[in-house]
Amino acid sequence: SSSLNNLAVQLSTRFDHRGSGEDLNESRANLLYALTLLTQHDPCRLLVHGSLATVYLSFHRSGLDGAGQGEDTDSLNTAMHHFKAAANVVTGGLLFRLRASLRWVLHADQHRHDTVMEAYGTSMQLLDAYMSATGSVSSRHSAMKDFPSTLAVNAASCALRSGDVRGAVELLEQGRTIIWTQMTRLRTPLDSLQTRGSQAVTLMKRFRDLSSLLDKQHASHADATQVVDVEVAATQYRRVVEDWNGVVEEIRTIEGFSRFLLPPLFSDLQGAARDGPVVVLVASRSSCDAIIILHQQPPTSIQLPTNFEKLSGLILALRQAIKKEASPKGNQPALTKVLRKLWDFVVRPVVEKLGGFAPRGSRIWWCPTSVFNFLPLHAAGEYRANGQSLSQQYISSYTPSLTALMRARRSHDRCPSVPFAVIGQNCPAGHSSTLECVESELELVQKLLPLPPTVSLTKITSVDATRSTVLRALRNNTWLHFSCHGTQNFDDPFKSAFLMRDQPLSLLDITQMDLSLHQFAFLSACETAVGDFATPDEVIHLAAGLQFAGVKSVIGTLWKVTDSTVQRLVEAFYKNLCGDGTMNSRRAAHALHQAVNSLARDKGMPLDQRIVFMHSGV
């Protein structure tokens, strides 16, 4: 069968060059015969089905089966049948099945075939399965770069074209933030299983043990250096994954757990809009859309008057505008121009639609996808006398995904005394320059926080602020304020870090912690909310990392921030947050909104510094 497949591929290639129908007919005959020689579970079936799909596509394009060019629907349908069959050859291996499914997506979308949504769904399931069988977090991120970064947004655009808004939301949630989703899967609370009898308790323990084993292997997998070690580790890992999948299937047989760890349904995801509308922004090459999700009403979609190329150009213009010095009056014309376009083409159409659902001054959440991740949506406006802006009308927060927002809303018993750590490092390892204002910033925060017993304060700074000390502080304190250098590593985003006295506290360190009881983090460091351009829908940066690890409310920065901006914003923020002597992380977005508005009244402050902070979470 392997020889027949190779011969068929050569004949098909010869047809592409010479256009002889005999070559194509012979190629098809060889492949159909090869299929009859293979048993049902032979992995070679994947290869043969893939080759047959290519041959039938050639028949469709050439019209050699009797119909005109591109009109032979029978050949096209048969091609799609073989793409689907290739993707479903279980013994073919996840990677090869995934590649086959992506070819199915490509051609089904190109020909607007009616199997296109099934193709997208299959691809995303296989991508999820393939990633879960890939050991370390860094190797997962590396593997993500080998696959189309736009898979989920293209699927959502396709669903929107057919009028299926709910389906578009479900596909986005299934196909984005895959790396984070898989990490949180291994930390799923299962306490409610304890009331379901001894078998359920045994399953819960087995699930936790296997999850813990997989979670630990994320970190250890990357340490194996010898080829033999890597292969042994990979085999062991796959075995544990198979056992883990088996336990998950058993848990789903228990009443009330039928959708355990499955992609969420829209009816569940709607819960993300409990406290205000969530606006999902979808950017694909075919269209750019906004989906407004409301708590108890059907979702609404709006086609935005822009496209992928214009948005990419806007990001480029934004990055150049940020580098330009402001005039003595704080004006930055290039940045103003970008924010006006952002208002006209993205935010204003959404605000006009929101008017009927959300009262002025209420909260909204942005869930950007693709290139939208790199635009300061909260700062969009006309920037002229009596002009409109988003901040006049709504308090904006962000969320990397709907599930992340729902997880952040889970309530926990509040401690009678808030354990608050202020962490500063003014002279990290490898840096000759000192951050002048770290000490004064920490003293300012300390002065503005309520006194004990309302707040129990831990201050870690200078020589004491080492990686291990700060990790310990992260475990023991549920409120955090960081003042230090932050770095974004674009080659390996999980090495993005807060720089400490001895070595960096990396995003990978943070992801390996369970911060599900943590309420709030203020990241007074540069570029803590900047993602990776290669995999924008994985949303890999320090602010998102803390939110996915469990912190309910996070304030981060989009670019470099000056010492004077930080001092003034920190003072205004904490006065708004806890000036009345109480601590509530749900007030963080409102406190930041008020603080930013107070800075905006100072016309001498550069525009880029007025809009650099953003809020994520509840």
DOVEXZA-391983 format. One record per residue (C-alpha): z, y, x; residue in three letters; residue number from 1. Coordinates in nm, 2 decimals. Layout:
// residues N
> Z|Y|X|ALA|NUM
...
// end
This chain:
// residues 618
> 0.00|0.00|0.00|SER|1
> 0.07|0.24|0.29|SER|2
> -0.28|0.18|0.43|SER|3
> -0.43|0.23|0.09|LEU|4
> -0.24|0.56|0.05|ASN|5
> -0.35|0.68|0.40|ASN|6
> -0.72|0.59|0.32|LEU|7
> -0.69|0.76|-0.02|ALA|8
> -0.55|1.08|0.14|VAL|9
> -0.84|1.08|0.40|GLN|10
> -1.10|1.04|0.12|LEU|11
> -0.93|1.32|-0.08|SER|12
> -0.94|1.55|0.22|THR|13
> -1.31|1.46|0.28|ARG|14
> -1.38|1.55|-0.08|PHE|15
> -1.22|1.90|-0.02|ASP|16
> -1.47|1.95|0.26|HIS|17
> -1.79|1.78|0.12|ARG|18
> -1.73|1.79|-0.26|GLY|19
> -1.86|1.43|-0.31|SER|20
> -1.73|1.29|-0.64|GLY|21
> -1.76|0.93|-0.49|GLU|22
> -1.48|1.01|-0.24|ASP|23
> -1.25|1.14|-0.52|LEU|24
> -1.32|0.83|-0.74|ASN|25
> -1.26|0.59|-0.45|GLU|26
> -0.94|0.78|-0.35|SER|27
> -0.81|0.75|-0.71|ARG|28
> -0.90|0.37|-0.73|ALA|29
> -0.72|0.30|-0.40|ASN|30
> -0.41|0.48|-0.51|LEU|31
> -0.39|0.32|-0.86|LEU|32
> -0.43|-0.02|-0.69|TYR|33
> -0.16|0.07|-0.43|ALA|34
> 0.08|0.13|-0.72|LEU|35
> 0.02|-0.22|-0.86|THR|36
> 0.13|-0.37|-0.52|LEU|37
> 0.46|-0.18|-0.51|LEU|38
> 0.78|-0.31|-0.68|THR|39
> 0.96|-0.08|-0.93|GLN|40
> 1.22|0.03|-0.67|HIS|41
> 0.99|0.07|-0.37|ASP|42
> 1.04|0.41|-0.21|PRO|43
> 0.67|0.42|-0.12|CYS|44
> 0.60|0.48|-0.49|ARG|45
> 0.70|0.85|-0.44|LEU|46
> 0.43|0.89|-0.18|LEU|47
> 0.16|0.73|-0.39|VAL|48
> 0.25|0.92|-0.71|HIS|49
> 0.24|1.24|-0.50|GLY|50
> -0.11|1.16|-0.37|SER|51
> -0.23|1.07|-0.72|LEU|52
> -0.11|1.41|-0.85|ALA|53
> -0.31|1.58|-0.57|THR|54
> -0.63|1.37|-0.66|VAL|55
> -0.59|1.45|-1.04|TYR|56
> -0.55|1.82|-0.96|LEU|57
> -0.88|1.80|-0.77|SER|58
> -1.05|1.64|-1.07|PHE|59
> -0.91|1.92|-1.29|HIS|60
> -1.03|2.20|-1.06|ARG|61
> -1.38|2.04|-0.99|SER|62
> -1.45|1.93|-1.35|GLY|63
> -1.59|1.60|-1.22|LEU|64
> -1.43|1.40|-1.50|ASP|65
> -1.68|1.55|-1.75|GLY|66
> -1.52|1.87|-1.85|ALA|67
> -1.59|2.21|-1.70|GLY|68
> -1.41|2.35|-1.39|GLN|69
> -1.04|2.40|-1.48|GLY|70
> -1.09|2.28|-1.83|GLU|71
> -1.01|1.91|-1.79|ASP|72
> -0.66|1.91|-1.95|THR|73
> -0.64|1.52|-1.93|ASP|74
> -0.66|1.53|-1.55|SER|75
> -0.41|1.82|-1.54|LEU|76
> -0.17|1.63|-1.77|ASN|77
> -0.20|1.32|-1.56|THR|78
> -0.14|1.52|-1.24|ALA|79
> 0.19|1.65|-1.39|MET|80
> 0.28|1.30|-1.50|HIS|81
> 0.25|1.18|-1.14|HIS|82
> 0.44|1.48|-1.00|PHE|83
> 0.72|1.40|-1.24|LYS|84
> 0.71|1.03|-1.15|ALA|85
> 0.73|1.11|-0.78|ALA|86
> 1.04|1.33|-0.83|ALA|87
> 1.21|1.05|-1.03|ASN|88
> 1.17|0.77|-0.78|VAL|89
> 1.54|0.73|-0.72|VAL|90
> 1.49|0.52|-0.40|THR|91
> 1.27|0.78|-0.25|GLY|92
> 1.56|0.98|-0.11|GLY|93
> 1.69|1.32|-0.23|LEU|94
> 1.50|1.53|0.02|LEU|95
> 1.16|1.38|-0.06|PHE|96
> 1.23|1.38|-0.43|ARG|97
> 1.32|1.75|-0.40|LEU|98
> 1.00|1.83|-0.22|ARG|99
> 0.80|1.64|-0.48|ALA|100
> 0.98|1.83|-0.76|SER|101
> 0.90|2.17|-0.59|LEU|102
> 0.53|2.08|-0.58|ARG|103
> 0.56|2.00|-0.95|TRP|104
> 0.72|2.34|-1.01|VAL|105
> 0.45|2.52|-0.81|LEU|106
> 0.15|2.36|-1.00|HIS|107
> 0.31|2.35|-1.34|ALA|108
> 0.40|2.72|-1.31|ASP|109
> 0.05|2.81|-1.17|GLN|110
> -0.12|2.63|-1.46|HIS|111
> 0.14|2.74|-1.72|ARG|112
> 0.18|2.37|-1.80|HIS|113
> 0.42|2.27|-2.08|ASP|114
> 0.62|2.06|-1.83|THR|115
> 0.72|2.37|-1.63|VAL|116
> 1.07|2.41|-1.76|MET|117
> 1.14|2.04|-1.71|GLU|118
> 1.00|2.08|-1.36|ALA|119
> 1.24|2.37|-1.28|TYR|120
> 1.54|2.18|-1.43|GLY|121
> 1.46|1.87|-1.22|THR|122
> 1.42|2.08|-0.91|SER|123
> 1.75|2.25|-0.95|MET|124
> 1.94|1.93|-1.02|GLN|125
> 1.79|1.77|-0.71|LEU|126
> 1.86|2.07|-0.50|LEU|127
> 2.22|2.06|-0.62|ASP|128
> 2.25|1.69|-0.54|ALA|129
> 2.08|1.73|-0.20|TYR|130
> 2.32|2.01|-0.10|MET|131
> 2.62|1.81|-0.21|SER|132
> 2.52|1.53|0.02|ALA|133
> 2.49|1.78|0.31|THR|134
> 2.81|1.79|0.51|GLY|135
> 2.91|2.13|0.65|SER|136
> 2.90|2.47|0.49|VAL|137
> 2.68|2.61|0.77|SER|138
> 2.44|2.32|0.75|SER|139
> 2.41|2.38|0.38|ARG|140
> 2.32|2.75|0.43|HIS|141
> 2.07|2.64|0.70|SER|142
> 1.92|2.39|0.46|ALA|143
> 1.89|2.65|0.18|MET|144
> 1.65|2.85|0.40|LYS|145
> 1.41|2.55|0.39|ASP|146
> 1.36|2.59|0.01|PHE|147
> 1.23|2.87|-0.21|PRO|148
> 1.51|3.14|-0.23|SER|149
> 1.35|3.25|-0.57|THR|150
> 1.37|2.91|-0.75|LEU|151
> 1.64|3.01|-1.00|ALA|152
> 1.50|3.36|-1.07|VAL|153
> 1.15|3.22|-1.12|ASN|154
> 1.29|2.96|-1.36|ALA|155
> 1.47|3.23|-1.55|ALA|156
> 1.16|3.45|-1.57|SER|157
> 0.96|3.15|-1.70|CYS|158
> 1.23|3.09|-1.97|ALA|159
> 1.22|3.46|-2.06|LEU|160
> 0.84|3.45|-2.10|ARG|161
> 0.88|3.18|-2.36|SER|162
> 1.16|3.38|-2.53|GLY|163
> 1.44|3.15|-2.43|ASP|164
> 1.71|3.41|-2.32|VAL|165
> 2.00|3.16|-2.34|ARG|166
> 1.80|2.91|-2.13|GLY|167
> 1.73|3.18|-1.87|ALA|168
> 2.10|3.25|-1.83|VAL|169
> 2.19|2.88|-1.80|GLU|170
> 1.92|2.83|-1.53|LEU|171
> 2.04|3.12|-1.33|LEU|172
> 2.39|2.99|-1.33|GLU|173
> 2.28|2.64|-1.24|GLN|174
> 2.04|2.75|-0.95|GLY|175
> 2.23|3.04|-0.79|ARG|176
> 2.54|3.05|-0.57|THR|177
> 2.50|2.67|-0.51|ILE|178
> 2.71|2.67|-0.19|ILE|179
> 3.00|2.84|-0.36|TRP|180
> 2.97|2.63|-0.67|THR|181
> 3.00|2.31|-0.47|GLN|182
> 3.30|2.43|-0.28|MET|183
> 3.49|2.53|-0.60|THR|184
> 3.39|2.20|-0.76|ARG|185
> 3.61|2.02|-0.51|LEU|186
> 3.91|2.24|-0.62|ARG|187
> 3.87|2.20|-0.99|THR|188
> 4.21|2.21|-1.19|PRO|189
> 4.25|1.87|-1.36|LEU|190
> 4.61|1.91|-1.48|ASP|191
> 4.51|1.85|-1.85|SER|192
> 4.40|1.50|-1.75|LEU|193
> 4.77|1.40|-1.70|GLN|194
> 4.82|1.38|-2.07|THR|195
> 4.54|1.13|-2.13|ARG|196
> 4.71|0.81|-2.02|GLY|197
> 4.75|0.61|-1.70|SER|198
> 4.37|0.55|-1.64|GLN|199
> 4.31|0.92|-1.65|ALA|200
> 4.59|0.99|-1.41|VAL|201
> 4.45|0.73|-1.17|THR|202
> 4.10|0.89|-1.20|LEU|203
> 4.25|1.23|-1.14|MET|204
> 4.42|1.12|-0.82|LYS|205
> 4.11|0.94|-0.70|ARG|206
> 3.90|1.25|-0.77|PHE|207
> 4.14|1.48|-0.58|ARG|208
> 4.16|1.24|-0.29|ASP|209
> 3.78|1.21|-0.26|LEU|210
> 3.74|1.59|-0.31|SER|211
> 3.99|1.66|-0.04|SER|212
> 3.81|1.42|0.19|LEU|213
> 3.48|1.60|0.12|LEU|214
> 3.64|1.94|0.16|ASP|215
> 3.78|1.85|0.50|LYS|216
> 3.45|1.70|0.61|GLN|217
> 3.28|2.04|0.55|HIS|218
> 3.46|2.18|0.85|ALA|219
> 3.47|1.86|1.07|SER|220
> 3.11|1.76|1.01|HIS|221
> 2.98|2.04|1.23|ALA|222
> 3.20|1.94|1.53|ASP|223
> 3.02|1.61|1.60|ALA|224
> 2.80|1.66|1.90|THR|225
> 2.66|1.32|1.99|GLN|226
> 2.36|1.20|1.79|VAL|227
> 2.55|0.87|1.72|VAL|228
> 2.85|1.06|1.59|ASP|229
> 2.64|1.28|1.37|VAL|230
> 2.46|0.98|1.22|GLU|231
> 2.79|0.79|1.16|VAL|232
> 2.95|1.10|1.01|ALA|233
> 2.65|1.15|0.78|ALA|234
> 2.65|0.79|0.66|THR|235
> 3.03|0.81|0.59|GLN|236
> 2.98|1.14|0.41|TYR|237
> 2.71|1.00|0.18|ARG|238
> 2.93|0.70|0.10|ARG|239
> 3.22|0.93|0.00|VAL|240
> 2.97|1.14|-0.21|VAL|241
> 2.86|0.82|-0.39|GLU|242
> 3.22|0.73|-0.47|ASP|243
> 3.29|1.09|-0.58|TRP|244
> 2.99|1.08|-0.82|ASN|245
> 3.11|0.75|-0.96|GLY|246
> 3.46|0.90|-1.04|VAL|247
> 3.30|1.21|-1.20|VAL|248
> 3.09|0.99|-1.43|GLU|249
> 3.41|0.80|-1.53|GLU|250
> 3.59|1.13|-1.60|ILE|251
> 3.31|1.24|-1.83|ARG|252
> 3.38|0.93|-2.05|THR|253
> 3.72|1.08|-2.14|ILE|254
> 3.73|1.28|-2.46|GLU|255
> 3.71|1.66|-2.40|GLY|256
> 3.56|1.61|-2.05|PHE|257
> 3.20|1.52|-2.14|SER|258
> 3.06|1.83|-1.95|ARG|259
> 3.30|1.80|-1.65|PHE|260
> 3.12|1.97|-1.36|LEU|261
> 2.79|1.99|-1.54|LEU|262
> 2.59|2.31|-1.54|PRO|263
> 2.76|2.53|-1.81|PRO|264
> 2.61|2.59|-2.15|LEU|265
> 2.54|2.95|-2.26|PHE|266
> 2.81|2.91|-2.53|SER|267
> 3.06|2.87|-2.24|ASP|268
> 2.91|3.13|-2.02|LEU|269
> 2.94|3.39|-2.30|GLN|270
> 3.31|3.40|-2.22|GLY|271
> 3.23|3.61|-1.91|ALA|272
> 3.17|3.90|-2.15|ALA|273
> 3.51|3.88|-2.31|ARG|274
> 3.63|4.22|-2.17|ASP|275
> 3.29|4.40|-2.18|GLY|276
> 2.91|4.33|-2.15|PRO|277
> 2.77|4.15|-1.85|VAL|278
> 2.42|4.27|-1.74|VAL|279
> 2.23|4.00|-1.55|VAL|280
> 1.94|4.15|-1.35|LEU|281
> 1.65|3.91|-1.28|VAL|282
> 1.38|4.00|-1.02|ALA|283
> 1.09|3.76|-0.97|SER|284
> 0.73|3.82|-0.87|ARG|285
> 0.61|3.78|-1.23|SER|286
> 0.86|4.03|-1.39|SER|287
> 1.18|4.22|-1.36|CYS|288
> 1.42|4.19|-1.65|ASP|289
> 1.78|4.27|-1.76|ALA|290
> 1.97|4.03|-1.98|ILE|291
> 2.27|4.19|-2.17|ILE|292
> 2.54|3.92|-2.24|ILE|293
> 2.79|4.01|-2.52|LEU|294
> 3.09|3.81|-2.61|HIS|295
> 3.01|3.73|-2.97|GLN|296
> 2.65|3.83|-3.03|GLN|297
> 2.32|3.69|-2.91|PRO|298
> 2.20|3.80|-2.57|PRO|299
> 1.94|4.07|-2.54|THR|300
> 1.66|4.09|-2.28|SER|301
> 1.48|4.40|-2.16|ILE|302
> 1.16|4.40|-1.95|GLN|303
> 1.22|4.67|-1.68|LEU|304
> 0.95|4.92|-1.59|PRO|305
> 0.94|4.81|-1.23|THR|306
> 0.83|4.51|-1.01|ASN|307
> 0.94|4.30|-0.71|PHE|308
> 0.74|4.51|-0.46|GLU|309
> 0.87|4.84|-0.59|LYS|310
> 1.23|4.71|-0.57|LEU|311
> 1.17|4.58|-0.21|SER|312
> 1.03|4.93|-0.12|GLY|313
> 1.34|5.09|-0.27|LEU|314
> 1.57|4.87|-0.06|ILE|315
> 1.38|4.98|0.26|LEU|316
> 1.40|5.34|0.15|ALA|317
> 1.78|5.30|0.09|LEU|318
> 1.84|5.15|0.43|ARG|319
> 1.65|5.44|0.60|GLN|320
> 1.82|5.70|0.38|ALA|321
> 2.17|5.58|0.48|ILE|322
> 2.10|5.63|0.85|LYS|323
> 2.00|6.00|0.79|LYS|324
> 2.27|6.26|0.86|GLU|325
> 2.39|6.46|0.56|ALA|326
> 2.34|6.84|0.55|SER|327
> 2.65|7.06|0.59|PRO|328
> 2.67|7.06|0.21|LYS|329
> 2.67|6.68|0.20|GLY|330
> 2.32|6.66|0.06|ASN|331
> 2.10|6.36|0.15|GLN|332
> 1.76|6.41|-0.03|PRO|333
> 1.62|6.07|0.07|ALA|334
> 1.92|5.89|-0.07|LEU|335
> 1.92|6.10|-0.39|THR|336
> 1.55|6.01|-0.44|LYS|337
> 1.64|5.64|-0.42|VAL|338
> 1.93|5.67|-0.67|LEU|339
> 1.70|5.86|-0.91|ARG|340
> 1.44|5.58|-0.90|LYS|341
> 1.72|5.32|-0.95|LEU|342
> 1.83|5.52|-1.26|TRP|343
> 1.48|5.56|-1.40|ASP|344
> 1.34|5.21|-1.35|PHE|345
> 1.65|4.99|-1.37|VAL|346
> 1.98|5.14|-1.50|VAL|347
> 1.87|5.39|-1.77|ARG|348
> 1.68|5.13|-1.98|PRO|349
> 2.00|4.92|-1.97|VAL|350
> 2.23|5.21|-2.06|VAL|351
> 2.01|5.31|-2.35|GLU|352
> 2.04|4.95|-2.49|LYS|353
> 2.41|4.93|-2.42|LEU|354
> 2.48|5.24|-2.63|GLY|355
> 2.50|5.03|-2.94|GLY|356
> 2.74|4.78|-2.80|PHE|357
> 2.98|4.94|-2.55|ALA|358
> 3.16|5.27|-2.61|PRO|359
> 3.13|5.54|-2.35|ARG|360
> 3.40|5.51|-2.08|GLY|361
> 3.44|5.13|-2.12|SER|362
> 3.38|4.87|-1.85|ARG|363
> 3.06|4.68|-1.78|ILE|364
> 2.98|4.41|-1.52|TRP|365
> 2.66|4.38|-1.32|TRP|366
> 2.54|4.03|-1.21|CYS|367
> 2.24|4.10|-0.98|PRO|368
> 2.00|3.84|-0.86|THR|369
> 1.75|3.84|-0.58|SER|370
> 1.66|4.18|-0.44|VAL|371
> 1.89|4.35|-0.70|PHE|372
> 2.18|4.23|-0.48|ASN|373
> 2.10|4.50|-0.22|PHE|374
> 2.09|4.81|-0.45|LEU|375
> 2.40|5.03|-0.54|PRO|376
> 2.36|5.00|-0.91|LEU|377
> 2.69|5.17|-0.98|HIS|378
> 2.56|5.49|-0.81|ALA|379
> 2.24|5.53|-1.01|ALA|380
> 2.18|5.87|-1.17|GLY|381
> 1.96|6.18|-1.20|GLU|382
> 2.17|6.39|-0.94|TYR|383
> 2.07|6.73|-1.08|ARG|384
> 2.25|7.00|-1.28|ALA|385
> 2.36|6.85|-1.62|ASN|386
> 2.18|6.53|-1.52|GLY|387
> 2.29|6.18|-1.65|GLN|388
> 2.45|5.91|-1.43|SER|389
> 2.59|5.57|-1.49|LEU|390
> 2.94|5.66|-1.37|SER|391
> 2.96|5.93|-1.64|GLN|392
> 2.92|5.67|-1.91|GLN|393
> 3.06|5.33|-1.78|TYR|394
> 3.30|5.19|-1.53|ILE|395
> 3.09|4.94|-1.32|SER|396
> 3.21|4.62|-1.16|SER|397
> 3.01|4.34|-1.00|TYR|398
> 3.03|3.96|-1.02|THR|399
> 2.83|3.71|-0.80|PRO|400
> 2.80|3.48|-1.10|SER|401
> 2.93|3.44|-1.46|LEU|402
> 3.14|3.14|-1.37|THR|403
> 3.31|3.33|-1.08|ALA|404
> 3.41|3.61|-1.33|LEU|405
> 3.55|3.35|-1.58|MET|406
> 3.74|3.18|-1.30|ARG|407
> 3.89|3.51|-1.19|ALA|408
> 4.01|3.58|-1.55|ARG|409
> 4.23|3.26|-1.56|ARG|410
> 4.58|3.40|-1.60|SER|411
> 4.87|3.28|-1.39|HIS|412
> 5.24|3.36|-1.42|ASP|413
> 5.31|3.69|-1.24|ARG|414
> 5.57|3.70|-0.97|CYS|415
> 5.87|3.93|-1.05|PRO|416
> 5.81|4.08|-0.71|SER|417
> 5.45|4.14|-0.59|VAL|418
> 5.40|3.99|-0.23|PRO|419
> 5.17|4.25|-0.07|PHE|420
> 5.03|4.22|0.29|ALA|421
> 4.88|4.53|0.47|VAL|422
> 4.68|4.40|0.76|ILE|423
> 4.54|4.63|1.03|GLY|424
> 4.37|4.58|1.36|GLN|425
> 4.27|4.89|1.56|ASN|426
> 4.17|4.72|1.88|CYS|427
> 4.01|4.38|1.83|PRO|428
> 3.89|4.13|2.10|ALA|429
> 3.57|4.24|2.26|GLY|430
> 3.58|4.60|2.14|HIS|431
> 3.65|4.88|2.39|SER|432
> 3.67|5.15|2.12|SER|433
> 3.99|5.19|1.91|THR|434
> 3.99|5.25|1.53|LEU|435
> 4.19|5.57|1.53|GLU|436
> 4.31|5.58|1.17|CYS|437
> 4.42|5.22|1.11|VAL|438
> 4.79|5.29|1.16|GLU|439
> 4.79|5.60|0.95|SER|440
> 4.60|5.42|0.67|GLU|441
> 4.86|5.14|0.66|LEU|442
> 5.14|5.39|0.65|GLU|443
> 4.97|5.57|0.37|LEU|444
> 4.93|5.25|0.16|VAL|445
> 5.30|5.16|0.23|GLN|446
> 5.41|5.51|0.12|LYS|447
> 5.20|5.49|-0.21|LEU|448
> 5.31|5.14|-0.31|LEU|449
> 5.62|5.09|-0.54|PRO|450
> 5.94|5.01|-0.36|LEU|451
> 6.12|4.67|-0.36|PRO|452
> 6.18|4.48|-0.58|PRO|453
> 5.85|4.57|-0.75|THR|454
> 5.66|4.51|-0.42|VAL|455
> 5.77|4.29|-0.13|SER|456
> 5.57|4.43|0.16|LEU|457
> 5.45|4.25|0.48|THR|458
> 5.29|4.47|0.75|LYS|459
> 5.08|4.31|1.02|ILE|460
> 4.92|4.53|1.28|THR|461
> 4.82|4.57|1.65|SER|462
> 4.91|4.28|1.88|VAL|463
> 5.07|4.09|1.59|ASP|464
> 4.74|4.09|1.39|ALA|465
> 4.59|3.77|1.53|THR|466
> 4.37|3.52|1.34|ARG|467
> 4.66|3.27|1.29|SER|468
> 4.91|3.53|1.18|THR|469
> 4.67|3.68|0.93|VAL|470
> 4.57|3.33|0.79|LEU|471
> 4.94|3.27|0.73|ARG|472
> 4.97|3.61|0.56|ALA|473
> 4.68|3.53|0.34|LEU|474
> 4.86|3.21|0.22|ARG|475
> 5.19|3.39|0.15|ASN|476
> 5.08|3.71|-0.01|ASN|477
> 4.88|3.75|-0.33|THR|478
> 4.79|4.12|-0.28|TRP|479
> 4.60|4.22|0.04|LEU|480
> 4.48|4.54|0.21|HIS|481
> 4.26|4.50|0.52|PHE|482
> 4.20|4.79|0.76|SER|483
> 3.99|4.67|1.05|CYS|484
> 3.64|4.62|1.19|HIS|485
> 3.42|4.40|0.96|GLY|486
> 3.10|4.24|1.07|THR|487
> 2.81|4.08|0.88|GLN|488
> 2.64|3.80|1.06|ASN|489
> 2.28|3.77|0.91|PHE|490
> 2.19|3.46|1.11|ASP|491
> 2.49|3.26|1.00|ASP|492
> 2.66|3.46|0.71|PRO|493
> 2.97|3.22|0.72|PHE|494
> 3.05|3.37|1.06|LYS|495
> 3.08|3.72|0.90|SER|496
> 3.43|3.82|0.98|ALA|497
> 3.73|4.06|1.00|PHE|498
> 3.79|4.12|1.37|LEU|499
> 4.14|4.04|1.48|MET|500
> 4.33|4.09|1.82|ARG|501
> 4.24|3.75|1.96|ASP|502
> 3.95|3.61|1.76|GLN|503
> 3.76|3.68|1.43|PRO|504
> 3.89|3.57|1.09|LEU|505
> 3.56|3.44|0.96|SER|506
> 3.43|3.39|0.61|LEU|507
> 3.43|3.02|0.68|LEU|508
> 3.81|3.04|0.74|ASP|509
> 3.85|3.22|0.41|ILE|510
> 3.64|2.97|0.21|THR|511
> 3.87|2.68|0.33|GLN|512
> 4.17|2.84|0.16|MET|513
> 4.28|2.82|-0.20|ASP|514
> 4.35|3.17|-0.31|LEU|515
> 4.35|3.10|-0.69|SER|516
> 4.69|3.27|-0.73|LEU|517
> 4.57|3.59|-0.55|HIS|518
> 4.54|3.91|-0.75|GLN|519
> 4.38|4.17|-0.54|PHE|520
> 4.22|4.25|-0.20|ALA|521
> 4.11|4.60|-0.07|PHE|522
> 3.86|4.56|0.22|LEU|523
> 3.87|4.88|0.41|SER|524
> 3.62|4.76|0.67|ALA|525
> 3.24|4.82|0.71|CYS|526
> 2.98|4.61|0.54|GLU|527
> 3.21|4.37|0.35|THR|528
> 2.99|4.34|0.04|ALA|529
> 2.65|4.30|0.21|VAL|530
> 2.46|3.97|0.15|GLY|531
> 2.21|3.78|0.35|ASP|532
> 1.84|3.87|0.30|PHE|533
> 1.72|3.51|0.36|ALA|534
> 1.93|3.36|0.08|THR|535
> 2.02|3.66|-0.15|PRO|536
> 2.12|3.44|-0.45|ASP|537
> 2.38|3.26|-0.25|GLU|538
> 2.57|3.60|-0.23|VAL|539
> 2.74|3.52|0.10|ILE|540
> 2.96|3.80|0.22|HIS|541
> 3.33|3.87|0.27|LEU|542
> 3.40|4.03|-0.07|ALA|543
> 3.22|3.74|-0.26|ALA|544
> 3.40|3.49|-0.03|GLY|545
> 3.74|3.62|-0.13|LEU|546
> 3.64|3.62|-0.50|GLN|547
> 3.50|3.26|-0.49|PHE|548
> 3.82|3.15|-0.30|ALA|549
> 4.01|3.28|-0.60|GLY|550
> 4.10|3.65|-0.56|VAL|551
> 4.07|3.81|-0.90|LYS|552
> 3.98|4.16|-0.80|SER|553
> 3.81|4.28|-0.48|VAL|554
> 3.71|4.62|-0.34|ILE|555
> 3.45|4.61|-0.06|GLY|556
> 3.20|4.84|0.11|THR|557
> 2.81|4.84|0.11|LEU|558
> 2.76|5.00|0.45|TRP|559
> 2.95|5.19|0.73|LYS|560
> 3.24|5.40|0.61|VAL|561
> 3.40|5.69|0.79|THR|562
> 3.77|5.73|0.87|ASP|563
> 3.80|6.05|0.66|SER|564
> 3.64|5.88|0.36|THR|565
> 3.88|5.59|0.38|VAL|566
> 4.19|5.80|0.41|GLN|567
> 4.10|6.01|0.10|ARG|568
> 3.97|5.73|-0.11|LEU|569
> 4.27|5.50|-0.03|VAL|570
> 4.52|5.78|-0.13|GLU|571
> 4.34|5.85|-0.45|ALA|572
> 4.29|5.48|-0.54|PHE|573
> 4.66|5.37|-0.49|TYR|574
> 4.79|5.68|-0.68|LYS|575
> 4.57|5.58|-0.97|ASN|576
> 4.65|5.21|-0.94|LEU|577
> 5.03|5.21|-0.91|CYS|578
> 5.14|5.57|-0.94|GLY|579
> 5.35|5.47|-1.25|ASP|580
> 5.54|5.22|-1.05|GLY|581
> 5.37|4.91|-1.19|THR|582
> 5.12|4.66|-1.03|MET|583
> 4.83|4.52|-1.23|ASN|584
> 4.51|4.41|-1.06|SER|585
> 4.31|4.46|-1.38|ARG|586
> 4.34|4.83|-1.33|ARG|587
> 4.16|4.82|-0.99|ALA|588
> 3.81|4.90|-1.13|ALA|589
> 3.94|5.20|-1.33|HIS|590
> 4.15|5.32|-1.03|ALA|591
> 3.84|5.30|-0.80|LEU|592
> 3.63|5.48|-1.06|HIS|593
> 3.87|5.77|-1.08|GLN|594
> 3.91|5.79|-0.71|ALA|595
> 3.53|5.80|-0.65|VAL|596
> 3.50|6.07|-0.92|ASN|597
> 3.76|6.28|-0.74|SER|598
> 3.56|6.24|-0.41|LEU|599
> 3.24|6.34|-0.59|ALA|600
> 3.39|6.68|-0.68|ARG|601
> 3.39|6.75|-0.31|ASP|602
> 3.04|6.86|-0.25|LYS|603
> 3.09|6.87|0.13|GLY|604
> 3.14|6.49|0.14|MET|605
> 2.81|6.31|0.22|PRO|606
> 2.66|6.13|-0.08|LEU|607
> 2.65|5.79|0.11|ASP|608
> 3.03|5.81|0.16|GLN|609
> 3.10|5.89|-0.21|ARG|610
> 2.92|5.57|-0.32|ILE|611
> 3.00|5.32|-0.04|VAL|612
> 3.29|5.14|-0.22|PHE|613
> 3.23|4.88|-0.50|MET|614
> 3.45|4.67|-0.72|HIS|615
> 3.40|4.30|-0.79|SER|616
> 3.59|4.08|-1.03|GLY|617
> 3.83|4.14|-1.32|VAL|618
// end
